[in-house]
Amino acid sequence: MVKKLAIHGGEKLRRRPYPPWPEFDERERQALEQVLGSRCWFAGMRGGDPGTRVAEFERKFADYHEAAHGIACANGSVAIEIALRAAGIGPGCEVICPALTFIATVGAVLQVGAVPVLVDVDAETYCIEPALVESAITERTRAVIPVHYAGHMCDMDAIMELAGRHNLVVVEDAAHAHGALWRGRRAGSIGHFGTFSFQQSKTMTAGEGGIITTNDAALAELCIQYRSCGRKEGESWYVHYVTPLNYRMVEFEAAVLLAQLERLPEQLDARQHSAAYLNRKLGEVPGITPLRNDPRCETHGYYLYQFRYDPAQFQGVSRDLFVRALEAEGVPCHIGYPWPLSANPLFANEPRIRDLYFPVAERICAETVVIPHQVLLGSREDLHDVVAAVAKIQQNAGELTGNEPQRHQDTKIHKEG
């Protein structure tokens, strides 16, 4: 039998590359050259001093996300840590986090000496389940970190309501949600803090970098101090008031991010339209179920485009083998997180976390197929090829039956952070 699938040597459905990431143009190039020539590569004693590009970026990013203050920092991981420190979270405190997120979410909790308490996620949006947050609250709970997973915002109405009743600090982990909108309010402007990442894979990037947003001037000042060696405004270089951390952003990163921010609205709009098209077309393929969007999330950040895969509609072909076959046809894809956070080796000696079971997160990790956000910046023809490749695999699934799929954790996964 002549093989038709590319994974077996058949003709590849698509040979042209999808839009590359990161995207840049002369704006980034000129901005970097200007910083280089200025010989001012450092953003000042407090990390965002007046007249620096970091300060300009902080102001513009916060304005776009409708927050009063922005505090730029080294990366999205330390952004969460800084926010927790500014909120007074430390040893003896519990912080509720979703079981489905990148390790940085709980890593920041551990870094400040607090205890992460994991709860399961919503089966439709993959975001933290508010009812489970409330059931996990104890007398030691001091904060909750809702993660806007893949760019879909959490149910911030429910989160803020229960946080108000239980006097909890809310840190929105918006590393996936640049520009996302919940009932008219931007990600990072609803909780006490928002935190964002600018790591290479994110929808805005300088390779690394992060920012904290807040509407509280006192909390913003504490974030600045924790970001830059504990210094207060007007004090000398060698006077320090809080833990002397150095988590500053440099001028090169801010220069790139100012250009990235300029094109974010256009890219957000393109991703909404592309995702809507894929939802319609892939939704017509038996065994493929695009994720439902909560209509209150008026703008999805679309860091990831995701759908559920049912092997029964593909002659029993496993999800992992399907992903390998789809990639072989020329469509970038991966499985996302291979397991809930509790399964990571980090927690091998922590039975309070290691022995927990999260049925929804487990199912998500076993069923989900992920397409990276840059594919959504392609043309309608590019998107059609995604659908055509899925249909081709379904039509020729018999070629794959009997193949031994790779172990779940060995399948190609997305590398974040």
N, C-alpha and C positions, 0 to 999 in steps of 0.2 A: 504493500500500500504506500502510495506517495504521501509523505507527511506534509501537512499544510501549516502547522503551527511553527513559528520561528524558533521556539525553544527546542524543537526537534530538527532544525535545519531547513524548515520551510521558508518561504519568502516573508520577510519582515513587513508588516503592514505599513509602518511609518519609518522612514529613514531621516527625515528632516528633524533637527533638534527643536525642542520647545524653547520658549523665551528663556535666556540665561538669567541666572541670579547670582550675585546682586546686579541690579540695573543701575547704570550711571551714565552721565553725559558730561559735557563741558562744564556744567555747573560744579560738579564735584572736583574735576581736574583743576579748574581755576581757583576754587576755594582752597584746595590743598597747597597750590603753588603760592597763594597769598600768605598763608600761615607760614610756610617754609621760609619765604623771603622776609617776613616780618621779624624772624628770630624770637618771636614771643609764642612759645609752644606750651607754656604753662598758664593755667587759668587763674593764678593768683593764690594768695595765702589761704583764702577760705574756699577755693575751688570753683568759684563763679563770680569773681570780682567784677565791679562795674567796668564796662568797655570791652570785656572779653567775649569771644564767640560762644563760650559756654553759657555765659549770662544771657546772651541773645537767644540762644537755643532754648534755655530754660523758660524764658518768657513766652516765646512763640509756641512751644509745645504745650505749655500749661494753658495758654489762651485757646489753642485749638481744641484741647480737651476740656475746656470750660472749668478749669481749676484755678484757684487763686495763686498757687505757688508751684514751681517745679524745681527740683533739686537733682541735678545730674550727678551721676556717679559711675563707678568703674564697670558695672555690669548689672544685670537683672537680679542675680542671686544676692549681691550685697544690698541692692535696693530694698529687698524684703527685710534683710537683717537690720538695716538702718531704721526702717519704719518701726520694727518691733522694739528696738532699743529706745527710740524716741517716745514710744508709747509706754515705756516702763516695764516691758515684758522681759522676764528673766527666770532664774531658778525658782521652782515651786509653782510656776504658772503652767497651765495647759492651753494649747492652741489647737483648734479644730481645723483639719485640712482634708481635702478629698483624697481618696485612695487612688484616683487616676490623675496623675500629674507628674511633672518632671521632678527629679529628686531635690532640686534647688528649693522648692516650696518648703519641704520639711527640713532641708539642710539649714536654712536660715533659723528655723525654730531651735534646732539643736545647737546652733552656733551661739545663741544667746542664753543657753542653759535651760530652756523651757522644754516641755514634753509635748511632742506632736500626738494628737488624737485623730486617728483616721476614721472617716465614715464613707459610705458608699455614695454612688452618683446616680443621677437621673438617667433612666434607660433611653430617653428620647434625645436629650441635649448633651449628655455626657458630662454635665456640670454637677457640682455638689448638690445633694438632696437636702433642702432646708429642714424637712421633718426629722431627718436623721441627725442634723446638726443640733436641733433642740433636744433630742433624746440623749445626746452625748454630753450635754452641759452638766458640769459639777460645780461645787463651791470653789474649785481651783481654776475654772475656765476663765480666761481673761481676753481671748481674741479668737477670731475666725478668719481664715484666709480662703475666700471664694476664688476659685481659679476659672477664668473665662476661657474654657477649654476650646482650642482650635479657632477661637475668635467669636464663639457664641457666648453671650453674656449670661451669667448666672441669674437666678430669680432674685434680683436685688431688692424687690419689694419685700419679699419674705425675709431675706437675710437682714435687712436693716430694721424690720419690725421686731424680730426676735432679739437682735443685738441691743436695741433700745430697751426692751423689757428686762434683759439680763445684764445690762451695762457692759457690753463687750466691745472691744476695738475691732473694726473691720478693715482688713488690708486686702484690697482688690489686687490679686495677681493677674495683671493684664498683659503679661508677656506675649500672649497670642492675640491680643485684641486692640491693636493700635487703631484708633478712630471708630471703634464700635460704639453703638448707640442703644441705650435702653430707655424706652419711653421718653425720648427727647433729651436724655442726659448721656454724656460721653463716659466711656469706661475711664475709671480713675478719678471721677468727680463725685461719686456717690458715697463711697465709704470714707472712713477717716483718712485713709491713704489709698493711693493707687501706685502700683509698681510696674515698670515696663522694661523690656530687654531689647537691646539692639545688636544681639549676637548675629552672626553671619546668616542664619536661616530665616531671621524674622522679617516681617513685611516692611520694616524700616531698619536699616543696618549701617553700622560703621565697622563691622567685623566684631566689635564688642561694644560695651557701654550699657548704661541703664539710666533710669530717671524715676524719682518719686514725685507724686503729685499729692497735694493736700489743700484744703480750704482753711486750715487753721494756722495762723501766723506763728503761734508759739511752737507748734509741732514742726513747722517748717524750719524755724531757727534751730531746734534741736537736731533735725536731720542734717543741716549744714554743719553743725559742730561735730556730729559723728562722722560725717563725710570727710572732714578735713582737720584731723588732729586735735579736736576739742577746742578750736579757737572761736572766740567771740569777736563780733565786729568791733573795731576800734582798739582791740588789745594787740600787744606785740606778738611777734613770731613765737616766742618761747613761753607764752602763758596759755594753759590748757585747763578746760573745765570738765570734760567728760572723757571717757575712754579714748585714748589718742590713736584712732584709726585713720588710715590714709586710703580713702576709696574714691579719689578724685577722677574726673574725666579730663582728658587733655584737649587742647585746641584743635588738633587734627580731627579728632572724632566729631567734635561739635561742628566743624566746617562741613564735613560730609553729611551729618544729620540735618543741618539746615537745608541742604539741597534735597535730601530724602523727604523731608517734611513737605516741601513744595509740591512734590508729585503724589503724595499720599492720597489726597481726595480723589484725583483722577483714577488712581489704581484701585481704590476702594470701590468706586462706581463700576469699574470694569469687572472686578471680582464678583460683585452682586449679580450682574447680568449674566456672566459666564456660569456661575453656580446655578442660577435659575434655569438656564438652558440644560445643563447636565442633569439637574433634578428631573426635568420633564423627560428627557430622552432616556436616561438610565433607568428611570422609574418604569419604563415600558418593557424593560428586559426582565423576564422571569428570574427570580433569585437575587436581584439587585434592589436594595431598598435605600435610597438616599435618606439622610437624617432629616427629621422634622425640625423646622425652625419655630421657636416660640415667637409669635407675632409681636410681642413686646420688645424683642430684640430687633429694632428697626433697621439697624445696620450691623451686619455680621462682619467680624474682622477677617474671616477666612484665611487664617494662617494655614489651615489644612482644609481640603475638601474631602469628605468622608462618606462612605456608604457601607451598608451591611451586605455580607455575602452569604448565600445559602448554598452549601455544596449539593444539596438534594436536586437543585435545578441545573447542576453542571455534572451530572452522572457520578456524583460522589467525590469529585475532585476537591481536595482540601483547599482551605483558604490560602495557606502558605504557598502551595503549588500554583494556584491561580495567580497569585501576586508575581511569582517568578515568570509565569507565562505571559502575563500582561506587560511586564517590563521588557521581556524579550521582543515583544511586538513594537517597542519603541515608546511606550507610555511610562513616564516616571511614576513610581508608586512604591509603597512600603506598607508595613503592617502597623505602624505607630508604636505604642508602648507594648512590649511583649507580655507584661504582667502588671498587676497592681503594685503599688510601692512596697507593700508589705513583703513581697517575694524577693526583694533585692538582698544580696549577700550582706549588705550593711546591717541588716536586722537579724542576722543568723543567731546572734546571742541575745536577742531581745524578744522573749516569748510574748510579751504584751502586745507586740506588733506582728511578729513573725507568724503567730498562730491565728491571727484574725482571718476571716473569710469574707470576701466582698463579692457576692454572686453577680451583681450587675456589672461591676468592673471586670470580673473574670470573663463574662460573656462578651463584653465589648472587646476585650483584648483578643478573643478567639475569633470574632466575626468581622472585625472592621478592616476595610481597605482604605488606604490614605493616598491622596494625590496632592503633591505640594502646591503651594499657592501660586507659584510662577506660571503653572499651566493655565490658570485662570486669566492670565494676561495675554493669552494667545488669541488667534483669530477664530471665527466660527468654524472654519475648516479644521483648525487644530483641535477644537473641542469635539467635532464630529469624529475625528480619528480615535478619540478616547472611547466613544460609544461603539464605533465600528470594531475596535480591537476586542472589547468585551464580548460583543456579539460573535466575533470570529472564534473566540475561545469556547463559547457556549456551543456553537455549531460543530466544533471539532473536539469536544471534550473527551470523546472516546479515545483519542490519541494519548490522553494523560492518565487514563485509568490503569491501575497496576503499577504506576510509578511510585516509588517510595518518597513521600514528602520529607523535607528537612524537618528536624526537630523545631518545635515552636520558637524557642529562643535563638535558634541559629539562623532563622530566616532574616533577610535584610530588614533592618529597622532604621527608622529615622534617627539621626544623631543631632540631638538638641543640647545646647549649653556647652 
